[in-house]
Amino acid sequence: MLRKYWFIIAAIIVLVTAFVSALVYFSPKPAAIAGMNPLNVLYQHKTIPVVVEKEIKAALSHYPDLKNTAIDFVLDPHTSKSIMLSQPVISSFFRGQQNRSYVVKINPRFATTHNSMPIQNVPQDILIGWFGHELGHIKDYTTRGNANMALFGLKYVCSDKFLMQAEQNADTYAVNHGLGDYIIKTKNFILHNSDIPPEYKARIRRLYPSPQQIVDLVERMKHPHQH
């Protein structure tokens, strides 16, 4: 009997931990900060840092279906293991699926093995591919109801297998929106650049589709009847 209670307590702890992690993942704080930054500009329901304005607008031009979607692009040094991270803003869930808003957190520094550089110094095509991938995530989010989105957050922080599927979905949306060449350039830049930390390369190889998988995806899109 005692073992049963310990099992229940352990299960509750796991669920609470997952729930708190999901809350952190959906943190609305950066979106609130974005509107106060004088280096940001407004563009069709978007808040965009001036330093990467051209690259973001280039990626957005491939997603006309997100024209009326509210997205805050925010320079945030606390993006954990990622250079960029896309999330729905949890407070916007009360407005319904169609009126939900999103935030793309961007690390202002791109870390290399021995140093770091401002994110705007990353080659333009690479940044366009990166933003194209993040917009792929947001496109995926817009198709999900609130309950589905909440479950997505829990699975994303708890399951590498689910995370891999989410990253594949984002790349697929990007390729389908005409960003395939940029996505390939971005992946090759990460995987074949000697200045990129090896642990980051390993994470990309483990959790994200490979450049060859994206090439194959582009080919299938160009010649659907041959596959």
Residue pairs with C-beta under 8 A, 6 or more apart in sequence:
18 154
18 157
18 158
19 154
21 154
21 157
21 158
22 150
22 153
22 154
22 156
22 157
23 90
25 87
25 153
25 156
25 157
26 87
26 88
26 89
26 90
26 153
27 87
27 90
28 89
28 90
28 91
28 92
28 103
30 72
30 74
30 76
30 103
30 105
31 72
31 74
31 89
31 101
31 103
33 74
33 76
34 40
34 47
34 72
34 73
34 74
34 103
35 47
35 72
37 49
37 74
37 75
39 49
39 50
39 51
39 75
40 47
40 48
40 49
40 50
40 73
41 47
41 48
41 50
41 53
42 48
43 53
43 57
43 60
44 60
44 67
44 68
45 67
45 68
45 69
45 70
45 71
46 56
46 60
46 70
46 71
46 72
46 73
47 71
47 72
47 73
47 74
48 56
48 57
48 73
49 56
49 73
49 74
49 75
49 106
51 75
51 118
51 119
51 120
52 73
52 106
52 119
52 120
52 127
52 131
54 124
55 124
55 127
55 128
55 131
56 73
56 131
58 124
58 128
58 131
59 128
59 131
59 132
59 135
59 179
59 182
60 66
60 131
60 135
62 132
62 135
62 174
62 177
62 178
62 179
63 135
63 139
63 177
65 139
66 135
66 138
66 139
66 142
69 101
69 102
69 138
69 142
70 92
70 99
70 100
70 101
70 102
71 101
71 102
71 103
71 104
71 138
72 89
72 101
72 102
72 103
72 104
73 103
73 104
73 106
74 103
74 104
74 105
74 106
75 106
75 107
75 108
75 119
76 105
76 106
76 107
76 108
77 107
77 108
77 109
78 105
79 85
79 105
79 106
79 107
81 200
81 203
82 105
82 107
83 106
83 107
83 110
83 119
83 130
84 104
84 105
84 106
84 107
84 130
84 131
84 133
84 134
85 104
85 105
85 134
86 102
86 103
86 104
86 105
86 134
86 135
86 137
86 138
86 141
87 102
87 103
87 105
88 100
88 101
88 102
88 103
88 141
88 149
89 100
89 101
89 102
89 103
92 99
92 100
92 101
93 100
93 146
93 149
93 150
95 101
96 146
97 142
97 144
97 145
97 146
100 141
100 142
100 146
100 149
102 138
102 141
104 131
104 134
104 135
104 138
106 119
107 119
108 118
108 119
109 116
109 117
109 118
109 119
110 116
110 117
110 118
110 119
110 121
110 122
111 197
111 200
112 195
112 196
112 197
113 194
113 195
113 196
113 197
113 198
114 195
119 127
120 127
122 130
123 189
125 182
125 185
125 186
126 182
126 185
126 186
126 189
128 179
128 182
129 174
129 179
129 182
129 183
129 184
129 185
129 186
129 187
130 186
132 174
132 177
132 179
132 182
132 183
133 170
133 171
133 174
133 179
133 183
133 186
134 170
135 173
135 174
135 177
136 169
136 170
136 171
136 172
136 173
136 174
136 177
136 179
137 166
137 169
137 170
137 173
139 170
139 173
139 177
140 166
140 169
140 170
140 173
141 149
141 152
144 152
152 166
155 162
156 162
156 163
156 166
160 206
160 207
163 207
164 207
164 208
167 207
167 208
167 209
168 208
168 209
171 183
171 208
171 209
171 214
171 217
172 217
174 180
174 182
174 183
175 183
175 214
175 217
175 218
175 221
176 221
180 214
180 217
180 218
180 221
181 218
183 214
184 211
184 214
184 215
184 218
187 204
187 208
187 209
187 210
187 211
187 214
188 211
190 196
190 200
190 201
190 204
191 201
191 204
191 205
191 211
209 217
219 227
220 227
